Amino acid sequence: MNNLLELNGKFQSRRKPNRPRTPSLPSGTSVSSERLRKLAEELSETNAEWGKQNVLKKELIAVHQTRIIPKSKRVKVLFSGNGITSDQEMRGAYYEKSISSDEGTEKLCHVFIYYVSRENVLKSITELEKAAQVIDTYYRGEISFRNTGVPRTYKGEKITPKPYPAAANSLIHKTSFYALISECFYIHSIAMPKCDLSTKTDHIIRIYHTDGNIQTMLAKYGIPLSPDFIIDENTAKLSDEEVTALAQSAPFLVAMSVVDAAEIPKIETVKAVSAPSLIEPPGNEPIVGVIDTLFDTNAYCHEWVDYHEMIDPSIIPESDDYRHGTYVTSIIVDGQRCNPSLDDGCGHFRVRHFGIVTGEQFSILTVIQKIEKIVKENQDIHVWNLSLGTKTEIDQNSISPVAAKLDELQEEYNIVFVVAGTNKPEGIPAEQNYHIGSPADSINSIVVNSVDLDNRPASYTRTGPVLSFYNKPDVSCFGGDGVEAYEKMKVYDPISQCQGYTSGTSLAAPWITRKMAYLIQVLGLTRETAKALLIDSACSWNGCCDEKTGYGVVPVRIEDVLNAGDDEIKFYINGISSAYETYNFNIPVPFANDQFPYYARATMVYYPHCNPDQGVDYTGTELDVHFGRINDRKEVSDIKNNHQSEEGPHTIYEKDARENYRKWDNVKHIADHISTGTQYPRKKYESDVWGIRVVRKERSSIIQQKPVRFGIVVTLKEMYGVNRYDEFIRACSLRNWIVNEIDINTRVNIYQKADEEIHLE
């Protein structure tokens, strides 16, 4: 086995080139004056509806697009004016399903919500009508792609657009005209926002940001809110009566609505006959945070647990209230002794356990408030386990309130939450897909699903993705499944005070929590690299992300997460993205006979800023990774032919960029497929090095962007089984890389020595 390598070197950065682009229509398309007048009429009708109310200062407008579109295709001219841009007016985004007129198939389309002044709405109506008049007068009622943009070639024909008629400038300036035409091509319709609030039960409601916070805005509609039920500026818990009142007076304000009810997964325990043997007192082992139900302080491992009970003093706990939390914490502390076949080599962990709920159901509002308080007051903890969740499926158009809070806390405090993927409710057949519940829709968290002894998805497994796009779960781990005791997980049962057999995603997550704590707190890796290593270790060379198992099943042993085979070179690089492009073109991969005989793969992880007000466009930062040889043009020849952000005639639709290159996802995994036939090594260009290029994009141009840390794990597998490990280390040293071998025994010794007390004579 070859050790994992850490490469320390300098990344270069470059600002985005300032290359103004002339707006144009896609090749082979056109826009008619009739279409523009239809949009102007719809906008006029929406404006008339808003004229009937005098509460909001401006108007909420829903723009229904024809497809999933990139940021560059959003409206910019429409709704802009008086120093205000459309980007500043955007308030949310969601998907709707529509039928493709070309293929007759169902597809997802973007819907964007804007908050626009009446003055700018009227201005937009006028500009649409003027643009329609220009098309009628100078383009015979329809303008095609041939008369927009710059000269180009289409199907072998050289196309040169005709100059914009000078007389048309008196109606609408040519820059605004071309931009408006390009925007309207992607707009299907315009209307007021709608939200169905027909279900009458306690809800967590998020409203669009308009003229004030949720308490202020709902008060204007005669719905007073208690400060105790407010989650954040735009989110609060509403009673049945308040939901009904909101549905009657201002349903257009609602961006998201979920039922305020979470659950403790119901776990059936089969008692075993033996009691667990005592464990040695704790030393300087890492501390892991657990937020769960109550912990039994009489448990055999209680010396390893710093327990904090945070339930209402008026509640008298029952014996079952101690089960779930004790199961989870006993696995983190001592799971490897109860389950020798699952011994991960990570040893024991101390746990700071916070018991925040009892019973089978509890309030989401309570969970959010307590989690935030706990994290703020325990900033010495870097890895947290959360195995609670909701029975109901997540909304594919909005992030859940608990998940949004977890993402916010992880960005602010540089921590990691490991979250159980939630279990199917009783009565849902094993073969029926059932979406995961909150907070397993947290984008920055590591979401864990469960598999059986044969690494097949457990019968109670729920599925991703979340927000109709983001890959969840991230990984899977054994959590037990089946009828026989040997098919389940062994845990400490506080009621019988014996070991018991049970199963659930709640019991899979702690094993990933253990590994994350080990990687971060014992080996000293960043959370980005630690998460990338776990995901990379779960990936097979020819596999892809699955809706039930995520990127795959993480190996049991920590050595298998870290180390590589004798024919592999595995290394990681940490970096910070603070500009448009961050790159290093100086990785000296060994070659033979002027060829690179390797299969290659790379996994990148970063923690972006997330904004729940943006709906499905939830992550604010995109890091696009390119990895491969440096070609003769001094560019990265990406192993997956990723041409995003490259110069040249490359057309990649937003839908394809998301599906093939995970655009806007915070995990990127690119890999060669290993064939069983003839191997085809890559040729060596004039340059004999490889490179990494990370390109950064932002959804919003009005938010001050912070530097984003990323971790990249790279594996090179020699096609003919040759061990080129030492050769790679030597080559990196000659190119000024600082190379560190990650030897587990050495790192553990350093960790232990660092915590020793020194007594001065």
DAMO-V638687 format. One record per residue. RES is the residue in one letter. SS is DSSP state (hx for helix, st for strand, lp for the rest). PSI is psi in whole degrees, -180 to 180 (999 if undefined). NEAR is the number of other C-alpha atoms within 12 Angstrom. Layout:
((RES | SS | PSI | NEAR) (RES | SS | PSI | NEAR))
This chain:
((M | lp | 140 | 18) (N | st | 140 | 30) (N | lp | 152 | 31) (L | st | 142 | 38) (L | st | 143 | 36) (E | st | 124 | 33) (L | st | 122 | 34) (N | st | 117 | 24) (G | lp | 178 | 25) (K | lp | 128 | 21) (F | lp | 143 | 26) (Q | st | 160 | 23) (S | st | 158 | 22) (R | st | 138 | 19) (R | lp | 161 | 17) (K | lp | 128 | 18) (P | lp | 138 | 13) (N | lp | 91 | 8) (R | lp | 95 | 8) (P | lp | 137 | 10) (R | lp | 137 | 15) (T | lp | 122 | 21) (P | lp | 142 | 28) (S | lp | 164 | 36) (L | lp | 151 | 29) (P | lp | 151 | 27) (S | lp | 136 | 23) (G | lp | 11 | 17) (T | lp | 171 | 20) (S | st | 166 | 27) (V | st | 132 | 41) (S | st | 159 | 31) (S | hx | -31 | 31) (E | hx | -39 | 24) (R | hx | -42 | 30) (L | hx | -40 | 42) (R | hx | -33 | 30) (K | hx | -44 | 24) (L | hx | -39 | 40) (A | hx | -39 | 32) (E | hx | -43 | 24) (E | hx | -40 | 28) (L | hx | -36 | 38) (S | hx | -42 | 29) (E | hx | -40 | 22) (T | hx | -41 | 29) (N | hx | -39 | 32) (A | hx | -38 | 19) (E | hx | -43 | 20) (W | hx | -26 | 28) (G | lp | -15 | 19) (K | lp | -10 | 12) (Q | lp | 152 | 17) (N | lp | 27 | 15) (V | lp | -53 | 22) (L | lp | 145 | 27) (K | lp | -28 | 19) (K | lp | -169 | 25) (E | st | 132 | 41) (L | st | 124 | 42) (I | st | 131 | 42) (A | st | 120 | 41) (V | st | 112 | 42) (H | st | 118 | 37) (Q | st | 169 | 34) (T | lp | -11 | 31) (R | lp | -178 | 33) (I | lp | 123 | 36) (I | lp | 153 | 32) (P | lp | 170 | 28) (K | hx | -36 | 29) (S | hx | -18 | 23) (K | hx | 0 | 33) (R | lp | 164 | 37) (V | lp | 139 | 37) (K | lp | -43 | 31) (V | lp | -46 | 35) (L | lp | 134 | 44) (F | lp | -2 | 41) (S | lp | 155 | 31) (G | st | 156 | 24) (N | lp | 40 | 15) (G | lp | 4 | 13) (I | st | 131 | 20) (T | lp | 159 | 24) (S | hx | -34 | 34) (D | hx | -39 | 32) (Q | hx | -25 | 26) (E | hx | -6 | 37) (M | st | 137 | 38) (R | st | -8 | 39) (G | st | 171 | 41) (A | st | 143 | 40) (Y | st | 172 | 39) (Y | st | 149 | 32) (E | st | 154 | 27) (K | st | 137 | 21) (S | st | 165 | 22) (I | st | 125 | 16) (S | lp | 125 | 15) (S | lp | -25 | 12) (D | lp | -43 | 10) (E | lp | -13 | 9) (G | lp | 16 | 9) (T | lp | 158 | 11) (E | st | 138 | 15) (K | st | 161 | 21) (L | st | 141 | 27) (C | st | 147 | 31) (H | st | 146 | 37) (V | st | 124 | 41) (F | st | 141 | 47) (I | st | 129 | 44) (Y | st | 150 | 42) (Y | st | 101 | 38) (V | st | 140 | 40) (S | lp | 151 | 32) (R | hx | -37 | 30) (E | hx | -44 | 20) (N | hx | -27 | 30) (V | hx | -48 | 39) (L | hx | -39 | 27) (K | hx | -41 | 25) (S | hx | -40 | 37) (I | hx | -45 | 32) (T | hx | -44 | 26) (E | hx | -36 | 36) (L | hx | -42 | 40) (E | hx | -40 | 31) (K | hx | -41 | 29) (A | hx | -39 | 44) (A | hx | -39 | 36) (Q | hx | -40 | 29) (V | hx | -43 | 36) (I | hx | -41 | 34) (D | hx | -43 | 22) (T | hx | -42 | 19) (Y | hx | -11 | 24) (Y | lp | 19 | 26) (R | lp | 39 | 16) (G | lp | -4 | 21) (E | st | 127 | 27) (I | st | 130 | 38) (S | st | 173 | 29) (F | hx | -21 | 31) (R | hx | -21 | 28) (N | hx | 21 | 35) (T | lp | 158 | 36) (G | lp | -154 | 31) (V | lp | 167 | 23) (P | lp | 138 | 19) (R | st | 173 | 22) (T | st | 132 | 17) (Y | st | 116 | 16) (K | lp | 43 | 9) (G | lp | -5 | 7) (E | st | 131 | 11) (K | st | 120 | 12) (I | st | 126 | 20) (T | lp | 112 | 16) (P | lp | 145 | 22) (K | lp | 148 | 18) (P | lp | 148 | 19) (Y | lp | 129 | 24) (P | lp | 128 | 20) (A | hx | -36 | 14) (A | hx | -25 | 14) (A | hx | -20 | 25) (N | hx | -25 | 20) (S | hx | -22 | 16) (L | lp | -55 | 22) (I | lp | 133 | 30) (H | lp | 146 | 21) (K | hx | -36 | 29) (T | hx | -45 | 23) (S | hx | -37 | 30) (F | hx | -53 | 40) (Y | hx | -39 | 40) (A | hx | -42 | 32) (L | hx | -41 | 41) (I | hx | -45 | 47) (S | hx | -41 | 38) (E | hx | -46 | 36) (C | hx | -24 | 43) (F | hx | -33 | 35) (Y | lp | 2 | 37) (I | st | 127 | 34) (H | st | -46 | 30) (S | st | 168 | 31) (I | st | 136 | 36) (A | st | 179 | 32) (M | lp | 149 | 32) (P | lp | 151 | 34) (K | lp | 149 | 25) (C | lp | 133 | 27) (D | lp | 116 | 22) (L | lp | 37 | 32) (S | lp | -27 | 18) (T | lp | 119 | 17) (K | lp | 94 | 22) (T | lp | 166 | 21) (D | lp | 128 | 26) (H | st | 152 | 34) (I | st | 120 | 40) (I | st | 134 | 46) (R | st | 130 | 44) (I | st | 159 | 43) (Y | lp | 145 | 43) (H | lp | 119 | 36) (T | lp | -95 | 35) (D | lp | 6 | 26) (G | lp | -177 | 21) (N | lp | 174 | 24) (I | hx | -34 | 36) (Q | hx | -43 | 31) (T | hx | -46 | 26) (M | hx | -43 | 31) (L | hx | -28 | 38) (A | hx | -33 | 21) (K | hx | -25 | 22) (Y | lp | 19 | 25) (G | lp | 27 | 20) (I | lp | 92 | 25) (P | lp | 137 | 25) (L | lp | 141 | 28) (S | lp | 138 | 18) (P | hx | -26 | 17) (D | hx | -20 | 16) (F | hx | 12 | 28) (I | st | 127 | 29) (I | st | -49 | 33) (D | st | -168 | 30) (E | lp | -36 | 23) (N | lp | 8 | 33) (T | st | 139 | 42) (A | st | 165 | 41) (K | st | 131 | 39) (L | st | 145 | 38) (S | lp | 174 | 24) (D | hx | -48 | 22) (E | hx | -39 | 22) (E | hx | -37 | 30) (V | hx | -44 | 38) (T | hx | -44 | 23) (A | hx | -40 | 22) (L | hx | -38 | 36) (A | hx | -31 | 27) (Q | hx | -34 | 20) (S | hx | -37 | 22) (A | lp | 58 | 34) (P | hx | -23 | 29) (F | hx | -16 | 32) (L | hx | -20 | 44) (V | st | 121 | 40) (A | st | -29 | 42) (M | st | 144 | 39) (S | st | 123 | 38) (V | st | 155 | 42) (V | st | 137 | 37) (D | lp | 77 | 34) (A | lp | 121 | 33) (A | st | 172 | 37) (E | st | 157 | 34) (I | lp | 120 | 40) (P | lp | 131 | 41) (K | lp | 122 | 30) (I | lp | 121 | 36) (E | lp | 128 | 24) (T | lp | 128 | 30) (V | st | 116 | 26) (K | st | 142 | 23) (A | lp | 169 | 23) (V | lp | -22 | 16) (S | lp | 145 | 17) (A | lp | 148 | 21) (P | lp | 145 | 27) (S | lp | 154 | 16) (L | lp | 154 | 18) (I | lp | 147 | 24) (E | lp | 152 | 18) (P | lp | 152 | 17) (P | lp | 158 | 22) (G | lp | -117 | 18) (N | lp | 27 | 22) (E | lp | 154 | 29) (P | lp | 152 | 38) (I | st | 130 | 36) (V | st | 141 | 47) (G | st | 136 | 45) (V | st | 128 | 52) (I | st | 115 | 45) (D | st | -159 | 47) (T | lp | -168 | 44) (L | lp | 160 | 39) (F | lp | 137 | 45) (D | lp | 111 | 38) (T | lp | -4 | 26) (N | lp | 0 | 21) (A | lp | 152 | 35) (Y | lp | -23 | 29) (C | lp | 20 | 38) (H | hx | -27 | 29) (E | hx | -21 | 24) (W | hx | -1 | 34) (V | st | 124 | 39) (D | st | 101 | 25) (Y | st | 134 | 31) (H | st | 116 | 26) (E | st | 125 | 29) (M | lp | 35 | 27) (I | lp | 165 | 23) (D | lp | 128 | 14) (P | lp | -22 | 11) (S | lp | -13 | 7) (I | lp | 130 | 14) (I | lp | 109 | 15) (P | lp | 149 | 24) (E | lp | 167 | 18) (S | hx | -37 | 21) (D | hx | -22 | 29) (D | hx | -15 | 33) (Y | hx | -8 | 38) (R | hx | -61 | 42) (H | hx | -50 | 46) (G | hx | -38 | 50) (T | hx | -39 | 47) (Y | hx | -53 | 51) (V | hx | -49 | 57) (T | hx | -35 | 55) (S | hx | -33 | 50) (I | hx | -44 | 47) (I | hx | -40 | 51) (V | hx | -47 | 45) (D | hx | 26 | 44) (G | hx | -31 | 39) (Q | hx | -25 | 29) (R | hx | -35 | 28) (C | hx | -31 | 32) (N | lp | 79 | 30) (P | hx | -32 | 17) (S | hx | -15 | 20) (L | hx | 13 | 32) (D | lp | 114 | 25) (D | lp | -5 | 33) (G | lp | 9 | 29) (C | lp | -9 | 37) (G | lp | -155 | 32) (H | lp | 158 | 37) (F | lp | 144 | 45) (R | st | 152 | 36) (V | st | 135 | 43) (R | st | 106 | 39) (H | st | 129 | 41) (F | st | 111 | 39) (G | st | 108 | 39) (I | lp | -14 | 41) (V | lp | 159 | 43) (T | lp | 171 | 36) (G | lp | 179 | 30) (E | lp | -28 | 25) (Q | st | 153 | 23) (F | st | 169 | 26) (S | lp | 135 | 31) (I | hx | -39 | 38) (L | hx | -45 | 34) (T | hx | -44 | 30) (V | hx | -46 | 39) (I | hx | -49 | 40) (Q | hx | -41 | 25) (K | hx | -39 | 29) (I | hx | -45 | 39) (E | hx | -44 | 29) (K | hx | -44 | 19) (I | hx | -48 | 29) (V | hx | -43 | 33) (K | hx | -33 | 20) (E | hx | -1 | 14) (N | lp | 58 | 23) (Q | lp | -4 | 23) (D | lp | -12 | 19) (I | lp | 131 | 29) (H | lp | -24 | 37) (V | st | 128 | 47) (W | st | 141 | 47) (N | st | 130 | 52) (L | st | 110 | 50) (S | lp | 35 | 48) (L | lp | 158 | 51) (G | st | 180 | 47) (T | lp | 151 | 41) (K | lp | -39 | 34) (T | lp | 151 | 27) (E | lp | 151 | 35) (I | lp | 155 | 38) (D | lp | 127 | 33) (Q | lp | -3 | 32) (N | lp | -4 | 37) (S | lp | 148 | 41) (I | lp | 146 | 48) (S | lp | 154 | 49) (P | hx | -40 | 50) (V | hx | -43 | 45) (A | hx | -42 | 43) (A | hx | -40 | 37) (K | hx | -41 | 39) (L | hx | -44 | 46) (D | hx | -40 | 40) (E | hx | -46 | 34) (L | hx | -37 | 34) (Q | hx | -37 | 36) (E | hx | -41 | 30) (E | hx | -37 | 22) (Y | hx | 7 | 25) (N | lp | 48 | 31) (I | lp | 175 | 37) (V | st | 132 | 47) (F | st | 131 | 49) (V | st | 120 | 51) (V | st | 134 | 50) (A | st | 143 | 50) (G | lp | 4 | 59) (T | lp | 149 | 50) (N | st | 153 | 49) (K | lp | 139 | 36) (P | lp | 159 | 30) (E | lp | 142 | 16) (G | lp | -11 | 13) (I | lp | 119 | 18) (P | lp | 148 | 16) (A | lp | -34 | 20) (E | lp | -9 | 16) (Q | lp | 128 | 16) (N | lp | 136 | 22) (Y | lp | 120 | 30) (H | st | 148 | 36) (I | lp | 158 | 44) (G | lp | 166 | 48) (S | lp | 146 | 50) (P | lp | 26 | 48) (A | lp | 0 | 56) (D | lp | 7 | 52) (S | lp | 123 | 52) (I | lp | -42 | 53) (N | lp | -21 | 43) (S | lp | 161 | 50) (I | st | 112 | 53) (V | st | 129 | 59) (V | st | 127 | 56) (N | st | 171 | 56) (S | st | 145 | 49) (V | st | 166 | 40) (D | lp | -169 | 31) (L | lp | -25 | 25) (D | lp | 15 | 16) (N | lp | 27 | 26) (R | lp | 150 | 25) (P | st | 134 | 39) (A | lp | 156 | 36) (S | lp | -23 | 33) (Y | lp | 10 | 39) (T | st | 136 | 46) (R | lp | 165 | 49) (T | st | 158 | 43) (G | lp | -167 | 40) (P | lp | -173 | 38) (V | st | 154 | 40) (L | lp | 35 | 38) (S | lp | 5 | 35) (F | lp | -49 | 37) (Y | st | 136 | 39) (N | lp | 114 | 42) (K | lp | 139 | 46) (P | lp | 170 | 49) (D | lp | -51 | 54) (V | st | 176 | 51) (S | st | 164 | 52) (C | st | 158 | 53) (F | st | 128 | 44) (G | lp | 2 | 48) (G | lp | 140 | 42) (D | lp | 142 | 36) (G | lp | -179 | 27) (V | lp | -39 | 17) (E | lp | 152 | 16) (A | hx | -39 | 23) (Y | hx | -16 | 21) (E | hx | -3 | 25) (K | lp | 179 | 37) (M | st | 141 | 50) (K | st | 127 | 42) (V | st | 170 | 52) (Y | st | 125 | 48) (D | st | 115 | 43) (P | lp | -22 | 35) (I | lp | -49 | 27) (S | lp | -13 | 25) (Q | lp | 33 | 27) (C | st | 172 | 27) (Q | st | 141 | 36) (G | st | 158 | 33) (Y | st | 133 | 34) (T | st | -176 | 37) (S | lp | 161 | 44) (G | lp | 158 | 49) (T | hx | -25 | 56) (S | hx | -25 | 55) (L | hx | -14 | 52) (A | hx | -41 | 53) (A | hx | -42 | 50) (P | hx | -29 | 55) (W | hx | -34 | 55) (I | hx | -35 | 57) (T | hx | -44 | 52) (R | hx | -47 | 53) (K | hx | -41 | 49) (M | hx | -42 | 48) (A | hx | -39 | 43) (Y | hx | -47 | 42) (L | hx | -41 | 37) (I | hx | -48 | 34) (Q | hx | -27 | 35) (V | hx | -49 | 37) (L | lp | -12 | 33) (G | lp | 23 | 26) (L | lp | 158 | 32) (T | lp | 160 | 34) (R | hx | -33 | 41) (E | hx | -47 | 42) (T | hx | -40 | 41) (A | hx | -46 | 43) (K | hx | -40 | 49) (A | hx | -38 | 44) (L | hx | -43 | 48) (L | hx | -46 | 50) (I | hx | -43 | 48) (D | hx | -38 | 46) (S | hx | -26 | 41) (A | hx | -20 | 37) (C | lp | 137 | 35) (S | lp | 157 | 25) (W | lp | -38 | 26) (N | lp | 13 | 20) (G | lp | 177 | 22) (C | lp | 171 | 29) (C | lp | 134 | 35) (D | st | 147 | 27) (E | lp | -14 | 32) (K | lp | -38 | 42) (T | lp | -3 | 41) (G | st | -137 | 42) (Y | lp | -5 | 40) (G | lp | -172 | 37) (V | st | 125 | 43) (V | lp | 135 | 42) (P | lp | 152 | 32) (V | lp | -49 | 31) (R | lp | 139 | 28) (I | hx | -29 | 34) (E | hx | -35 | 30) (D | hx | -20 | 26) (V | hx | -37 | 39) (L | hx | -49 | 46) (N | lp | 165 | 34) (A | st | 165 | 32) (G | lp | 170 | 24) (D | lp | -22 | 23) (D | lp | 17 | 25) (E | st | 150 | 35) (I | st | 121 | 40) (K | st | 124 | 46) (F | st | 162 | 41) (Y | st | 154 | 43) (I | st | 133 | 41) (N | st | 144 | 36) (G | st | 172 | 36) (I | st | 126 | 31) (S | st | 116 | 35) (S | lp | 3 | 29) (A | lp | 179 | 29) (Y | lp | -42 | 28) (E | st | 132 | 29) (T | st | 128 | 33) (Y | st | 157 | 38) (N | st | 118 | 35) (F | st | 45 | 31) (N | st | 41 | 33) (I | st | 111 | 40) (P | lp | 82 | 32) (V | lp | 127 | 42) (P | lp | 145 | 33) (F | lp | 167 | 29) (A | st | 132 | 20) (N | lp | 42 | 12) (D | lp | 32 | 17) (Q | st | 157 | 23) (F | st | 100 | 31) (P | lp | 65 | 29) (Y | st | 147 | 37) (Y | st | 141 | 33) (A | st | 149 | 36) (R | st | 157 | 39) (A | st | 141 | 42) (T | st | 125 | 44) (M | st | 139 | 45) (V | st | 139 | 45) (Y | st | 164 | 45) (Y | lp | 95 | 47) (P | lp | 160 | 39) (H | lp | 135 | 39) (C | st | 142 | 38) (N | lp | 105 | 33) (P | hx | -21 | 41) (D | hx | -14 | 37) (Q | hx | 7 | 37) (G | lp | -127 | 38) (V | lp | -22 | 42) (D | lp | 61 | 44) (Y | lp | -41 | 42) (T | st | 133 | 39) (G | lp | -18 | 35) (T | st | 137 | 37) (E | st | 125 | 44) (L | st | 117 | 45) (D | st | 121 | 43) (V | st | 136 | 50) (H | st | 130 | 42) (F | st | 133 | 43) (G | st | -167 | 45) (R | st | 154 | 39) (I | st | 116 | 32) (N | lp | -175 | 23) (D | lp | -14 | 16) (R | lp | 9 | 13) (K | lp | 37 | 21) (E | lp | 162 | 28) (V | st | 121 | 34) (S | st | 92 | 31) (D | st | 141 | 31) (I | lp | -19 | 31) (K | lp | 18 | 25) (N | lp | 44 | 23) (N | lp | 112 | 32) (H | lp | 11 | 28) (Q | lp | 139 | 34) (S | lp | 12 | 29) (E | lp | 153 | 24) (E | lp | 149 | 13) (G | lp | 175 | 10) (P | lp | 68 | 12) (H | lp | 123 | 13) (T | lp | 114 | 17) (I | lp | 114 | 23) (Y | lp | 153 | 22) (E | hx | -42 | 24) (K | hx | -43 | 23) (D | hx | -38 | 20) (A | hx | -37 | 27) (R | hx | -43 | 28) (E | hx | -42 | 23) (N | hx | -31 | 26) (Y | hx | 9 | 34) (R | lp | 40 | 30) (K | lp | 132 | 39) (W | lp | -5 | 41) (D | lp | 150 | 40) (N | lp | 7 | 45) (V | st | 127 | 47) (K | st | 127 | 46) (H | st | 119 | 46) (I | st | 139 | 39) (A | st | 146 | 36) (D | lp | 156 | 32) (H | lp | 130 | 23) (I | lp | 120 | 22) (S | lp | 154 | 12) (T | lp | -7 | 9) (G | lp | -142 | 8) (T | lp | 136 | 10) (Q | lp | 144 | 20) (Y | lp | 93 | 19) (P | lp | 154 | 22) (R | st | 142 | 30) (K | st | 153 | 24) (K | lp | 128 | 26) (Y | lp | -176 | 22) (E | lp | -40 | 15) (S | lp | 140 | 26) (D | lp | 22 | 29) (V | lp | 164 | 34) (W | st | 170 | 38) (G | st | 162 | 33) (I | st | 132 | 43) (R | st | 124 | 43) (V | st | 120 | 43) (V | st | 129 | 35) (R | st | 136 | 38) (K | st | 152 | 32) (E | st | 142 | 35) (R | lp | -38 | 34) (S | lp | 138 | 29) (S | lp | 0 | 19) (I | lp | -7 | 15) (I | lp | 133 | 15) (Q | lp | 120 | 13) (Q | lp | 140 | 22) (K | lp | 157 | 19) (P | lp | 143 | 22) (V | st | 124 | 33) (R | st | 145 | 31) (F | st | 155 | 39) (G | st | 134 | 42) (I | st | 127 | 47) (V | st | 126 | 46) (V | st | 136 | 48) (T | st | 129 | 44) (L | st | 118 | 41) (K | st | 118 | 36) (E | st | 129 | 32) (M | lp | -28 | 31) (Y | lp | 15 | 19) (G | lp | 10 | 18) (V | lp | 137 | 22) (N | lp | 108 | 26) (R | lp | 23 | 30) (Y | hx | -55 | 34) (D | hx | -37 | 23) (E | hx | -39 | 19) (F | hx | -44 | 28) (I | hx | -45 | 31) (R | hx | -44 | 20) (A | hx | -40 | 24) (C | hx | -41 | 28) (S | hx | -37 | 21) (L | hx | -21 | 15) (R | lp | 23 | 23) (N | lp | 20 | 17) (W | lp | 140 | 24) (I | st | 116 | 21) (V | st | 125 | 28) (N | st | 128 | 23) (E | st | 131 | 27) (I | st | 88 | 29) (D | lp | 121 | 24) (I | hx | -47 | 27) (N | hx | -41 | 17) (T | hx | -44 | 17) (R | hx | -39 | 22) (V | hx | -42 | 26) (N | hx | -40 | 15) (I | hx | -43 | 18) (Y | hx | -45 | 22) (Q | hx | -41 | 19) (K | hx | -35 | 14) (A | hx | -26 | 16) (D | lp | 4 | 16) (E | lp | 144 | 13) (E | lp | 135 | 10) (I | lp | 125 | 8) (H | lp | 119 | 5) (L | lp | 132 | 4) (E | lp | 999 | 3))
